[in-house]
């Protein structure tokens, strides 16, 4: 059997991918589109893990002086001989990825930015001795790479003008204008907002970008990437040569992420064609412009796992690369109307919203509408078309992201419920006493105030499982109870068995889902009958627990009904 091509797990350097023989989905048409349709400054906004860094690395490899042309052999752009002849290897390139520019205080983040720019300037150390630069220009270069106490240092003026200075000096040396590539441009702003120095970072980034991208005669063109389209007024003031290419733009829509044809090609290369349906269900669903897009990080990781474990089921990969704090904030901020909208999203419905594609970070949390917008631009929601008045029809893109909402809702639910210990203790006492009225009242109120995670299209067994998880979570908070779930008892498996502190007592729960509210009572009776018929009580009686409560609990959406039977075995 031929050795399979390596999959690029975590590889985002184009040169390494091509030289080391990793599987590569050809995105070099991006070069053609940039040259024929791009602006002087181009901003691509896409969710994380959709190939932004790899594409930027590919651009650098194509345009940079000293490039290796054979890196592009057989790729789309190699057949555009006119473009290769005119542009390949013809320009100095400044490449920065700002993903690590962060810190708990501004000075820490600023020091990382200085080091990043200085290290990039170090790549051009030949400028220090270039016979095409004046002594003054060489001094300006030296200011970008000077060190003090083992650390790079720049004064404020040198830092703010650093990219413009470097582009000018490269032009003086080579006689060609400079291309500037800035990856993850918005990360420093995000981190600054989270750590309380947003204003200082905005001021610094505005000055840095302003000098490099605005009226810079030494600039050929620039490309920036990020997750959010940060307000032009905050950091791109006065930039009139600016082209924004967001997830709603049909231009370049297939150049970030995988199309279905590309996914089919990848699966075929590893003889995994039969796994298309599950790959689509879990990782497809994003809509960029007019293109239907899969998350490449997910697809590659899933294929890699299948190669080593053919029966592996899909799991979350993209989601696990982030803390998903945004979804958590969204759920915590949700009012009654928003909670209902979230339930409809999870059930597969579309929610119509007017989306703001341009925000400042300090606006994100000011309104729930802004959070809708950020969820859309960062990939936690996608669009399924627009209404006549310009609103987007927002949906959850796929099963992976739906699981994130469910997990965060369940976490929020636990925090909310366990915060009110008095009501919860009363609920536990009501269960031990057999007080069905109090139990129903608590559960119905709790369900009413929660966000349902029950898919309306799911089978009844799956819905029962969701309520089962809910009750187990409520019960296990009682430190005096031993709670067992899906335990083998009698002639079957009991949903939940509780052993209270009282050694003579025991509680058995059987859960049912009713298709209609009117069927709740009958479903409860069926649950009680199942406990009796399958002799679940034997499990407790074998432990000497002879005072047993049988609970039949039936649910329909946010309504429940509870009935109880008491059984006491006399010794």
Backbone torsions as a table, in degrees:
resi	resn	phi	psi	omega
1	UNK	NA	135.1	179.9
2	UNK	-65.7	144.8	179.4
3	UNK	-67.1	131.2	-177.4
4	UNK	-75.4	149.4	-179.7
5	UNK	-68.3	137.7	-180.0
6	UNK	-65.7	143.0	176.6
7	UNK	-93.8	138.0	-173.0
8	UNK	-83.4	66.6	178.1
9	UNK	-71.0	113.2	178.8
10	UNK	75.1	6.7	179.3
11	UNK	-93.1	116.6	179.6
12	UNK	-124.6	19.9	174.7
13	UNK	-105.7	118.0	-176.3
14	UNK	-59.1	-43.8	-177.7
15	UNK	-61.2	-46.0	179.4
16	UNK	-63.2	-41.0	-178.1
17	UNK	-62.3	-42.4	-177.3
18	UNK	-77.1	-42.1	-177.7
19	UNK	-70.2	-35.5	-176.1
20	UNK	-93.1	4.7	172.6
21	UNK	73.9	31.9	175.0
22	UNK	-75.8	154.7	175.7
23	UNK	-65.5	132.0	-176.5
24	UNK	-132.5	125.0	171.8
25	UNK	-85.1	119.1	-171.6
26	UNK	-67.4	112.8	177.0
27	UNK	-117.1	21.8	-175.7
28	UNK	-74.0	-6.7	174.3
29	UNK	-64.9	-20.7	175.0
30	UNK	-55.4	-37.6	180.0
31	UNK	-62.4	-48.0	179.0
32	UNK	-59.3	-45.7	-178.0
33	UNK	-65.4	-39.4	178.3
34	UNK	-62.9	-43.7	-177.4
35	UNK	-69.8	-32.4	-175.6
36	UNK	-96.5	-24.9	-174.5
37	UNK	-131.7	-2.2	-176.1
38	UNK	-79.1	167.3	176.6
39	UNK	-100.9	-174.0	177.7
40	UNK	-71.9	-37.1	174.3
41	UNK	-126.2	121.8	-175.1
42	UNK	-119.8	127.3	177.2
43	UNK	-113.5	118.8	174.8
44	UNK	-102.7	121.7	174.6
45	UNK	-109.7	124.1	178.1
46	UNK	-145.7	157.3	175.5
47	UNK	-61.7	162.9	177.6
48	UNK	-64.7	154.5	176.9
49	UNK	67.5	28.5	177.1
50	UNK	-112.5	22.9	171.6
51	UNK	88.6	17.2	-178.0
52	UNK	-64.7	-48.5	-176.7
53	UNK	-64.8	-41.3	178.9
54	UNK	-61.8	-42.5	178.3
55	UNK	-64.2	-38.8	178.5
56	UNK	-66.4	-39.7	176.5
57	UNK	-63.3	-37.4	177.9
58	UNK	-65.1	-41.4	177.7
59	UNK	-61.5	-44.1	178.8
60	UNK	-59.4	-46.2	-178.4
61	UNK	-63.2	-31.8	-179.0
62	UNK	-75.4	-47.4	-169.9
63	UNK	-87.6	-25.6	-167.8
64	UNK	-70.0	137.4	175.0
65	UNK	-57.3	133.4	-178.7
66	UNK	89.8	9.5	-179.4
67	UNK	-64.9	164.0	177.4
68	UNK	-104.4	103.9	-174.6
69	UNK	-57.7	-29.2	-176.7
70	UNK	-69.7	-11.3	173.8
71	UNK	-60.5	-25.0	-175.0
72	UNK	-104.7	7.0	179.9
73	UNK	-57.2	129.0	177.0
74	UNK	81.8	-8.1	179.2
75	UNK	-86.2	163.5	-173.6
76	UNK	-50.2	-47.3	-172.5
77	UNK	-67.1	-24.1	-177.9
78	UNK	-65.8	-20.5	179.4
79	UNK	-87.2	-6.7	171.0
80	UNK	-94.0	73.9	-174.2
81	UNK	-60.1	-32.1	179.5
82	UNK	-63.5	-42.8	179.9
83	UNK	-71.0	-39.7	178.5
84	UNK	-62.3	-41.7	-179.0
85	UNK	-64.0	-38.8	-174.0
86	UNK	-85.2	-31.8	-168.9
87	UNK	-120.9	-25.5	-173.9
88	UNK	-67.7	124.9	177.3
89	UNK	68.5	24.5	-173.1
90	UNK	-106.5	-4.2	-170.6
91	UNK	-132.6	145.5	166.2
92	UNK	-70.8	142.6	-176.7
93	UNK	-128.0	129.0	170.9
94	UNK	-100.8	123.1	-176.8
95	UNK	-125.5	121.4	177.7
96	UNK	-130.6	137.0	167.7
97	UNK	-116.1	122.6	-171.8
98	UNK	-93.5	15.4	-173.2
99	UNK	-63.7	-22.9	-178.4
100	UNK	-104.6	10.3	179.1
101	UNK	-84.0	91.2	-177.7
102	UNK	-154.8	169.5	177.6
103	UNK	173.5	160.4	-178.7
104	UNK	-74.7	-18.9	175.0
105	UNK	-131.0	160.3	-175.5
106	UNK	-59.8	-42.5	-176.4
107	UNK	-61.0	-35.5	177.9
108	UNK	-64.8	-47.4	-179.9
109	UNK	-64.6	-40.9	179.1
110	UNK	-62.4	-40.7	178.7
111	UNK	-62.8	-37.0	178.4
112	UNK	-68.6	-37.9	177.6
113	UNK	-65.1	-43.0	178.3
114	UNK	-60.3	-45.9	-179.3
115	UNK	-62.2	-42.0	-179.5
116	UNK	-60.6	-47.8	-179.4
117	UNK	-67.1	-39.9	180.0
118	UNK	-63.9	-41.2	178.6
119	UNK	-64.6	-37.1	176.5
120	UNK	-67.3	-40.8	177.4
121	UNK	-63.2	-33.5	178.9
122	UNK	-60.4	-28.2	178.4
123	UNK	-60.5	-23.9	-176.9
124	UNK	-109.3	39.2	-174.8
125	UNK	-62.1	-18.6	177.2
126	UNK	-62.0	-19.1	178.6
127	UNK	-62.6	-27.4	-177.6
128	UNK	-61.7	-28.3	-178.1
129	UNK	-120.0	15.2	-176.8
130	UNK	-66.6	131.0	178.3
131	UNK	-78.8	0.8	177.6
132	UNK	-98.5	-1.9	178.8
133	UNK	-110.1	144.7	175.5
134	UNK	-76.9	167.6	177.5
135	UNK	-60.1	-37.9	179.8
136	UNK	-64.8	-42.4	179.3
137	UNK	-66.1	-37.2	176.2
138	UNK	-64.3	-36.2	177.4
139	UNK	-65.8	-38.9	177.2
140	UNK	-63.9	-36.8	176.0
141	UNK	-66.3	-45.0	-179.1
142	UNK	-58.1	-31.6	179.3
143	UNK	-65.2	-19.7	-179.3
144	UNK	-85.2	-17.4	-173.5
145	UNK	-124.5	10.9	-177.6
146	UNK	-71.3	150.5	-178.0
147	UNK	-125.7	150.6	175.1
148	UNK	-141.9	125.5	-178.8
149	UNK	55.8	39.1	176.1
150	UNK	78.6	7.6	-179.7
151	UNK	-127.2	145.3	175.3
152	UNK	-67.9	143.3	-179.8
153	UNK	-142.1	141.1	175.0
154	UNK	-140.0	142.9	172.9
155	UNK	-76.6	171.4	-172.5
156	UNK	-58.5	-45.7	-178.0
157	UNK	-64.7	-42.0	179.9
158	UNK	-63.9	-41.3	-179.4
159	UNK	-65.5	-49.3	-175.9
160	UNK	-63.4	-30.7	-179.0
161	UNK	-101.8	8.1	-169.5
162	UNK	-59.8	-45.4	-177.5
163	UNK	-69.9	-38.0	177.0
164	UNK	-66.4	-42.0	179.2
165	UNK	-61.2	-47.8	-178.0
166	UNK	-63.9	-40.2	178.4
167	UNK	-64.8	-37.9	179.0
168	UNK	-66.8	-45.5	-177.8
169	UNK	-66.5	-35.6	176.5
170	UNK	-66.7	-37.6	176.1
171	UNK	-63.5	-43.8	180.0
172	UNK	-59.8	-39.3	-176.7
173	UNK	-74.4	-47.6	-172.1
174	UNK	-92.3	-26.0	-173.8
175	UNK	78.9	13.9	177.1
176	UNK	-126.7	143.0	177.3
177	UNK	-64.3	160.0	-172.5
178	UNK	-101.5	143.5	172.2
179	UNK	-99.5	131.3	178.9
180	UNK	-112.5	126.0	178.5
181	UNK	-119.1	120.6	-178.8
182	UNK	-124.8	109.5	-177.9
183	UNK	-94.8	143.6	178.1
184	UNK	55.7	48.5	-173.7
185	UNK	-63.3	-23.7	-173.4
186	UNK	-93.3	-7.3	-178.1
187	UNK	-59.6	-46.3	179.1
188	UNK	-58.1	-33.5	-179.8
189	UNK	-71.8	-40.7	178.0
190	UNK	-61.1	-49.5	-178.7
191	UNK	-64.8	-37.2	179.0
192	UNK	-64.6	-40.5	178.9
193	UNK	-63.9	-42.3	-179.1
194	UNK	-65.8	-29.4	-174.0
195	UNK	-107.3	4.7	169.3
196	UNK	88.2	19.3	176.4
197	UNK	-129.0	38.2	-175.1
198	UNK	-60.5	-45.4	-176.1
199	UNK	-60.9	-43.2	-179.6
200	UNK	-64.5	-41.0	-179.0
201	UNK	-70.4	-39.5	176.8
202	UNK	-58.0	-44.2	-179.2
203	UNK	-62.2	-42.3	-179.2
204	UNK	-68.5	-46.9	-178.8
205	UNK	-65.2	-38.0	178.5
206	UNK	-61.4	-43.3	179.7
207	UNK	-67.9	-42.6	-179.2
208	UNK	-62.3	-49.8	-178.8
209	UNK	-71.6	-37.5	-177.5
210	UNK	-59.0	-46.6	-177.9
211	UNK	-70.8	-31.7	-175.9
212	UNK	-83.7	-32.9	-169.5
213	UNK	-109.2	-17.0	-176.6
214	UNK	-104.6	122.4	179.0
215	UNK	47.7	43.6	176.2
216	UNK	-97.1	103.4	-174.5
217	UNK	-67.7	-11.2	-178.3
218	UNK	-97.7	7.3	-177.1
219	UNK	-97.0	124.8	171.2
220	UNK	-76.5	-58.3	169.7
221	UNK	-165.3	167.0	179.0
222	UNK	-132.1	149.1	173.2
223	UNK	-129.1	131.7	175.5
224	UNK	-122.1	146.9	173.7
225	UNK	-130.4	154.8	176.1
226	UNK	-174.8	178.8	178.3
227	UNK	-87.8	-40.2	-176.2
228	UNK	-110.3	145.0	172.2
229	UNK	-88.6	93.6	-177.4
230	UNK	-71.4	139.8	-175.7
231	UNK	-47.0	131.1	179.8
232	UNK	-58.3	-36.0	-177.5
233	UNK	-66.3	-24.2	-175.7
234	UNK	-82.4	-42.8	-177.3
235	UNK	-131.4	-7.9	-178.6
236	UNK	-118.0	29.8	-177.4
237	UNK	-55.5	128.8	176.2
238	UNK	78.0	6.1	-179.1
239	UNK	-87.1	100.5	-175.4
240	UNK	-95.2	-9.4	-179.5
241	UNK	-98.8	36.2	-165.9
242	UNK	-108.5	123.3	177.9
243	UNK	-117.3	118.2	179.9
244	UNK	-97.1	127.8	-178.6
245	UNK	-122.6	86.5	-173.7
246	UNK	-91.1	-175.3	-179.5
247	UNK	-67.4	-13.4	179.1
248	UNK	-92.3	-7.4	-174.7
249	UNK	-87.5	130.2	-179.8
250	UNK	-73.0	-20.9	177.4
251	UNK	-71.2	135.3	178.7
252	UNK	64.1	19.2	-170.1
253	UNK	-68.1	-20.1	-178.8
254	UNK	-100.8	4.3	-171.9
255	UNK	-91.3	-7.3	176.1
256	UNK	-127.3	122.3	-172.8
257	UNK	92.4	174.3	-177.9
258	UNK	-105.9	136.3	170.4
259	UNK	-79.6	169.5	179.7
260	UNK	-64.0	-38.9	178.4
261	UNK	-62.0	-37.5	178.6
262	UNK	-69.0	-36.6	176.7
263	UNK	-66.5	-42.3	177.5
264	UNK	-60.4	-40.6	179.3
265	UNK	-62.9	-43.0	179.3
266	UNK	-64.6	-47.2	179.9
267	UNK	-61.9	-40.0	-179.9
268	UNK	-64.4	-38.7	-178.9
269	UNK	-61.4	-24.9	-179.1
270	UNK	-113.1	16.6	177.3
271	UNK	57.5	43.1	-177.7
272	UNK	-122.2	29.5	-176.4
273	UNK	-56.4	-30.9	-177.7
274	UNK	-69.4	-7.9	-176.8
275	UNK	-99.6	12.3	-178.3
276	UNK	-63.2	-44.4	-175.0
277	UNK	-59.9	-46.1	-178.9
278	UNK	-69.8	-36.1	178.3
279	UNK	-63.9	-40.1	179.4
280	UNK	-66.6	-45.4	-178.0
281	UNK	-60.7	-39.0	-173.7
282	UNK	-89.8	-34.6	-166.1
283	UNK	-124.8	-2.2	178.6
284	UNK	-91.7	-168.2	169.3
285	UNK	102.7	-10.3	178.2
286	UNK	-78.5	141.5	-179.6
287	UNK	-120.4	108.6	176.2
288	UNK	-109.7	115.0	-176.2
289	UNK	58.4	-118.3	178.3
290	UNK	-103.4	6.3	-173.1
291	UNK	-102.7	141.4	173.3
292	UNK	-91.3	122.8	-167.8
293	UNK	-126.5	139.7	170.6
294	UNK	-95.3	152.9	173.4
295	UNK	-77.6	116.4	-174.8
296	UNK	-65.4	-35.7	179.3
297	UNK	-58.7	-45.0	179.3
298	UNK	-64.2	-49.9	-174.6
299	UNK	-60.5	-46.5	-178.1
300	UNK	-63.5	-43.7	179.5
301	UNK	-65.5	-38.3	179.7
302	UNK	-66.6	-44.4	178.3
303	UNK	-62.1	-42.1	179.6
304	UNK	-60.6	-42.2	-179.9
305	UNK	-68.2	-39.7	179.1
306	UNK	-63.4	-33.1	179.5
307	UNK	-63.2	-32.8	179.7
308	UNK	-97.1	-18.7	-176.3
309	UNK	-144.0	85.3	-171.1
310	UNK	-56.6	-25.2	-178.5
311	UNK	-96.2	9.0	-176.8
312	UNK	-62.5	137.2	176.3
313	UNK	-90.1	154.8	177.7
314	UNK	-59.4	148.7	175.7
315	UNK	-144.1	175.9	-177.4
316	UNK	-82.1	125.3	176.1
317	UNK	-117.5	-54.2	179.4
318	UNK	-58.0	-45.3	-177.6
319	UNK	-61.7	-37.3	-175.8
320	UNK	-75.3	-2.0	176.6
321	UNK	-92.9	9.6	-179.7
322	UNK	-148.7	157.3	178.0
323	UNK	-79.1	-6.7	179.2
324	UNK	57.1	32.1	-179.5
325	UNK	-62.1	-28.5	-177.6
326	UNK	-63.9	-44.5	178.4
327	UNK	-64.8	-39.7	179.2
328	UNK	-60.9	-44.6	178.5
329	UNK	-63.6	-40.0	-179.0
330	UNK	-61.6	-46.7	-177.9
331	UNK	-67.9	-41.4	180.0
332	UNK	-63.8	-30.8	-176.6
333	UNK	-87.4	-10.7	-171.4
334	UNK	-65.5	132.1	171.8
335	UNK	-90.3	-173.3	-175.5
336	UNK	-59.4	-43.3	-179.2
337	UNK	-64.5	-44.9	-179.1
338	UNK	-65.8	-37.5	177.1
339	UNK	-59.3	-42.4	177.7
340	UNK	-63.4	-39.9	179.0
341	UNK	-65.3	-38.5	178.3
342	UNK	-64.0	-41.5	177.5
343	UNK	-60.1	-41.1	179.8
344	UNK	-67.4	-37.1	175.8
345	UNK	-60.6	-47.4	-178.1
346	UNK	-63.7	-31.8	177.7
347	UNK	-77.5	-2.3	176.0
348	UNK	99.2	5.7	-180.0
349	UNK	-83.8	163.0	175.0
350	UNK	-99.0	141.8	177.4
351	UNK	-114.4	126.4	-177.8
352	UNK	-85.6	124.3	-178.1
353	UNK	-141.8	142.4	169.2
354	UNK	-82.8	118.3	-171.8
355	UNK	-102.9	137.3	172.4
356	UNK	-96.6	116.6	-178.5
357	UNK	-85.2	-10.0	-176.8
358	UNK	-127.8	117.9	-177.4
359	UNK	-139.1	159.7	164.2
360	UNK	-98.9	155.4	-176.6
361	UNK	-61.9	-34.3	-178.6
362	UNK	-75.9	-2.0	174.0
363	UNK	-94.7	-15.0	-170.7
364	UNK	-57.8	-45.6	-174.5
365	UNK	-92.0	3.7	-175.5
366	UNK	-72.8	-31.9	178.1
367	UNK	-140.8	155.1	176.9
368	UNK	-66.2	-29.1	178.3
369	UNK	-63.4	-37.3	177.4
370	UNK	-66.1	-35.4	176.8
371	UNK	-65.9	-38.2	173.7
372	UNK	-55.5	-44.6	-177.7
373	UNK	-62.9	-42.9	-177.8
374	UNK	-70.0	-38.8	176.0
375	UNK	-59.0	-36.3	178.8
376	UNK	-68.3	-47.8	-174.7
377	UNK	-74.1	-21.9	-177.7
378	UNK	-98.0	2.3	172.1
379	UNK	98.3	-2.2	177.7
380	UNK	-78.9	-15.3	170.6
381	UNK	-137.1	157.5	173.1
382	UNK	-137.1	-179.4	-175.3
383	UNK	-115.6	145.4	178.7
384	UNK	-118.8	37.9	-179.8
385	UNK	114.5	-177.7	-177.9
386	UNK	-131.6	155.2	175.1
387	UNK	-84.4	171.9	-179.3
388	UNK	-64.0	-27.9	-179.1
389	UNK	-93.5	11.9	172.2
390	UNK	92.7	5.1	176.3
391	UNK	-79.1	149.5	177.5
392	UNK	-90.0	142.8	172.6
393	UNK	-91.2	100.5	-172.9
394	UNK	-89.8	137.4	177.6
395	UNK	-138.0	160.9	169.8
396	UNK	-77.0	128.8	-170.1
397	UNK	-66.5	-36.3	-172.3
398	UNK	-162.5	-179.0	-175.6
399	UNK	-66.0	-37.5	-179.6
400	UNK	-58.5	-48.5	-177.9
401	UNK	-70.1	-34.8	176.7
402	UNK	-59.3	-38.3	178.9
403	UNK	-64.4	-30.7	177.0
404	UNK	-64.3	-47.5	178.7
405	UNK	-59.1	-43.9	-179.6
406	UNK	-60.6	-46.3	-178.1
407	UNK	-63.4	-42.8	-179.0
408	UNK	-69.6	-34.4	177.3
409	UNK	-65.4	-43.4	179.7
410	UNK	-64.5	-37.7	177.2
411	UNK	-65.8	-44.8	177.3
412	UNK	-60.8	-42.0	-178.9
413	UNK	-60.4	-46.1	179.9
414	UNK	-61.1	-45.7	-179.9
415	UNK	-59.6	-42.2	-177.6
416	UNK	-67.3	-46.7	-176.5
417	UNK	-67.5	-46.9	-174.2
418	UNK	-76.4	-8.6	174.4
419	UNK	-70.3	-30.5	-178.9
420	UNK	-99.8	78.6	-174.6
421	UNK	-67.9	-29.7	-178.6
422	UNK	-64.9	-47.9	179.3
423	UNK	-65.8	-37.4	-179.3
424	UNK	-67.2	-40.4	177.8
425	UNK	-63.9	-39.8	176.8
426	UNK	-62.3	-39.1	177.4
427	UNK	-62.9	-46.5	179.4
428	UNK	-61.9	-41.7	179.3
429	UNK	-63.0	-39.4	179.6
430	UNK	-62.3	-36.7	178.6
431	UNK	-65.4	-44.8	-179.8
432	UNK	-65.5	-28.9	-178.5
433	UNK	-88.2	-12.6	-177.0
434	UNK	77.4	25.1	-177.4
435	UNK	-85.9	86.5	-174.4
436	UNK	-65.9	-31.7	-179.8
437	UNK	-62.8	-45.1	180.0
438	UNK	-69.0	-37.1	179.0
439	UNK	-63.7	-47.8	179.0
440	UNK	-60.0	-43.8	-178.2
441	UNK	-60.2	-45.4	-178.9
442	UNK	-65.9	-47.3	-176.9
443	UNK	-65.8	-41.9	179.8
444	UNK	-65.0	-40.1	178.1
445	UNK	-67.5	-40.7	179.5
446	UNK	-64.2	-45.0	179.0
447	UNK	-63.7	-39.2	-178.1
448	UNK	-63.9	-35.2	-176.4
449	UNK	-91.9	1.5	-177.5
450	UNK	-101.0	178.8	174.8
451	UNK	-108.0	118.1	-178.0
452	UNK	-69.4	138.3	176.4
453	UNK	-113.0	20.2	-175.7
454	UNK	-91.9	117.5	178.8
455	UNK	-68.7	122.1	-177.2
456	UNK	-63.4	-20.7	-179.3
457	UNK	-93.8	-4.4	-175.6
458	UNK	-71.9	151.9	175.3
459	UNK	-62.0	156.5	-177.7
460	UNK	-58.6	-35.7	-179.0
461	UNK	-62.4	-37.8	178.5
462	UNK	-67.8	-38.1	178.8
463	UNK	-66.2	-43.0	176.2
464	UNK	-56.8	-41.1	-178.6
465	UNK	-61.6	-37.2	179.6
466	UNK	-66.1	-43.0	176.9
467	UNK	-67.5	-35.6	176.3
468	UNK	-56.8	-48.6	178.9
469	UNK	-59.7	-39.8	178.9
470	UNK	-59.5	-50.2	-176.8
471	UNK	-67.9	-42.3	178.3
472	UNK	-58.3	-40.6	177.7
473	UNK	-61.7	-39.8	178.8
474	UNK	-69.0	-38.7	-175.5
475	UNK	-74.4	-39.1	-174.6
476	UNK	-69.6	-10.9	175.1
477	UNK	-72.1	-14.0	-180.0
478	UNK	-88.3	108.0	-175.6
479	UNK	-68.5	-13.9	179.1
480	UNK	-89.5	-2.5	-178.6
481	UNK	-110.1	142.4	167.1
482	UNK	-101.1	115.0	-173.8
483	UNK	-107.2	125.9	177.8
484	UNK	-120.4	135.9	-175.9
485	UNK	-115.9	137.2	178.8
486	UNK	51.1	50.6	-175.5
487	UNK	-92.7	141.0	178.2
488	UNK	-70.5	123.9	-176.1
489	UNK	-151.1	138.2	178.8
490	UNK	55.9	-118.2	-178.5
491	UNK	-112.2	33.3	179.5
492	UNK	-177.7	-152.2	179.9
493	UNK	-124.1	121.0	178.9
494	UNK	-81.4	141.5	-179.2
495	UNK	-59.4	-58.4	-178.9
496	UNK	-142.2	132.7	172.5
497	UNK	-123.4	130.8	-179.7
498	UNK	-117.4	131.6	173.6
499	UNK	-108.2	102.0	-178.9
500	UNK	-71.2	178.0	-179.9
501	UNK	-63.1	-35.1	177.3
502	UNK	-65.3	116.7	-174.4
503	UNK	-67.9	-12.7	179.3
504	UNK	-92.4	-13.8	-171.5
505	UNK	-99.4	154.6	174.5
506	UNK	-155.4	153.6	-177.2
507	UNK	-134.9	133.2	178.5
508	UNK	-121.5	132.2	179.2
509	UNK	-118.5	132.2	170.4
510	UNK	-123.6	130.5	-174.3
511	UNK	-109.7	145.4	176.0
512	UNK	-137.8	154.8	173.0
513	UNK	-111.8	128.3	179.7
514	UNK	-101.3	137.4	-178.9
515	UNK	-70.4	-26.4	179.1
516	UNK	-132.9	156.2	176.7
517	UNK	-60.1	-36.7	-178.7
518	UNK	-64.9	-15.9	-178.5
519	UNK	-96.3	6.1	-176.6
520	UNK	-63.7	-46.0	-177.5
521	UNK	-60.6	-47.2	-179.1
522	UNK	-63.5	-38.2	178.9
523	UNK	-65.2	-37.1	176.4
524	UNK	-63.0	-44.6	180.0
525	UNK	-62.2	-39.0	178.1
526	UNK	-63.5	-38.4	179.1
527	UNK	-64.9	-44.7	178.7
528	UNK	-61.8	-43.6	179.7
529	UNK	-60.6	-37.4	179.6
530	UNK	-65.8	-40.0	178.4
531	UNK	-60.6	-43.9	-179.3
532	UNK	-67.5	-52.0	-172.6
533	UNK	-63.2	-35.1	-177.7
534	UNK	-96.3	6.1	171.8
535	UNK	53.9	46.6	179.1
536	UNK	-62.6	-26.3	-175.6
537	UNK	-64.6	-20.6	-179.5
538	UNK	-57.0	-32.1	-179.6
539	UNK	-59.0	-43.5	-178.1
540	UNK	-78.9	-38.7	-178.8
541	UNK	-63.6	-35.0	177.9
542	UNK	-63.5	-17.6	178.7
543	UNK	-100.5	9.3	178.7
544	UNK	81.8	12.5	178.9
545	UNK	-95.1	111.3	-172.3
546	UNK	-116.3	-4.1	175.9
547	UNK	-106.4	95.3	-166.8
548	UNK	-118.8	136.2	174.3
549	UNK	-103.1	128.9	173.7
550	UNK	-100.5	121.1	177.2
551	UNK	-111.4	126.9	168.0
552	UNK	-105.6	118.1	-178.8
553	UNK	-121.8	125.2	179.7
554	UNK	-117.9	142.0	-178.5
555	UNK	-123.2	145.7	166.2
556	UNK	-140.4	108.3	-176.0
557	UNK	51.4	-112.8	-176.3
558	UNK	-105.0	25.6	177.2
559	UNK	-122.7	146.9	176.3
560	UNK	-141.5	159.3	176.5
561	UNK	-133.9	140.9	-177.1
562	UNK	-129.8	130.4	169.4
563	UNK	-127.7	154.3	-175.9
564	UNK	-136.1	146.1	171.0
565	UNK	-127.0	139.4	178.9
566	UNK	-100.9	134.9	178.3
567	UNK	-131.7	125.2	-179.7
568	UNK	-130.6	122.8	179.7
569	UNK	-94.1	123.5	179.8
570	UNK	-84.6	139.3	-178.5
571	UNK	-91.3	NA	NA
